[in-house]
Structure formats: structure tokens, C-alpha cells
Amino acid sequence: MTEPDLSALRERAAHGDADASSELIDLATERGDLNELRHLADAGSADATDELIQLAAEQGNLEELRRLSDSGNATATDQLTELATEQDNMDELRRLADRGNITAAEQLEELTAE
């Protein structure tokens, strides 16, 4: 897709065209474009948010998952906990546990007991 075509698609999506938004989400997901997904998610697209979480988890992007988690997204928090556990990231698990995340606290306890 050319840049002018992409710009036109973004314009249509910005004006509420659901098909354009869906196509942008698909394109951004295929390209691994976190910025495009973030923009769409911040504009209120739940589908873009879901794809952003999945892509960030696949890429091991703790920062993006943390941003979404800190804004109250429970799915992002779950993915962040899972990724931090896989990476043995005690600091992140501790941060989540300190914020009241029971799963992170349990994972932290398991990892420190090993």
C-alpha cells in the first residue's frame, strides 16, 4: 500500500469508517506497527487495543504492556505478568505485586523460592 493510500485510509478511519479502521488494524498487525495500533487504540478502538496487547506480548515489549496495564487494562496486566514471569523479571513482578496483583505476587513467591 502506498503512503497516499495509507493516509486516505487513516483519514477515513478518523472520520468513523469502521471498515477503514479494521483494515488499518489488520495492516498494522501484519507490519508489527505498534505506533499505528497505539494510535488506533488511543482513539478508542478495542480491536486495536487487543491487537496491540498481543503484538507487544509477542515482541516482549514490557514497556508497552506496562503502559496499557498502568492505564487499567486487565488483559495487558495479565500479559505483563506472564511475560515478566517468563523473563524472571523480579522487579516487574514486584512492582505489579506492590500494586495489588495477586498473580504477580504468587509468581514472585514461586520464583524466589526456587
C-alpha positions, -999 to 999 in steps of 0.1 A, spaced: 0 0 0 14 34 -10 17 62 16 -11 83 -1 -34 52 1 -25 47 37 -31 84 45 -65 82 29 -73 51 49 -63 68 81 -85 98 72 -115 76 66 -108 58 99 -105 91 117 -140 100 104 -156 69 118 -153 45 89 -153 11 106 -141 -8 76 -111 16 72 -103 12 109 -105 -26 106 -82 -25 75 -57 -3 93 -57 -26 123 -50 -56 100 -23 -38 81 -6 -25 113 -7 -60 128 8 -76 97 36 -50 98 41 -52 135 34 -15 137 29 -7 174 27 30 168 -3 26 144 -20 3 167 -14 26 197 -29 55 178 -60 35 169 -63 21 204 -59 56 219 -87 67 196 -109 41 213 -106 10 191 -110 -20 214 -99 -43 185 -67 -22 181 -61 -24 218 -64 -62 217 -40 -65 188 -16 -41 204 -15 -62 236 -10 -94 216 17 -79 194 35 -63 224 35 -96 242 48 -114 212 76 -89 208 84 -90 245 76 -53 248 73 -48 286 72 -10 282 40 -11 261 24 -37 282 32 -17 313 17 15 298 -15 -3 290 -16 -21 323 -10 11 342 -40 27 324 -62 -1 338 -62 -27 310 -66 -61 328 -56 -81 297 -24 -61 294 -17 -67 331 -22 -105 326 2 -105 296 27 -84 315 27 -107 345 31 -137 321 60 -121 302 77 -109 334 75 -144 348 89 -159 316 118 -135 317 123 -140 355 119 -102 358 116 -99 396 115 -61 395 84 -60 373 67 -88 393 75 -69 425 61 -37 410 29 -55 400 26 -72 433 31 -39 451 1 -26 431 -20 -55 444 -17 -80 416 -21 -114 433 -9 -134 404 23 -114 402 28 -119 440 23 -156 436 47 -158 407 73 -137 426 70 -161 455 75 -191 433 105 -177 415 122 -166 447 116 -200 463 135 -218 435 
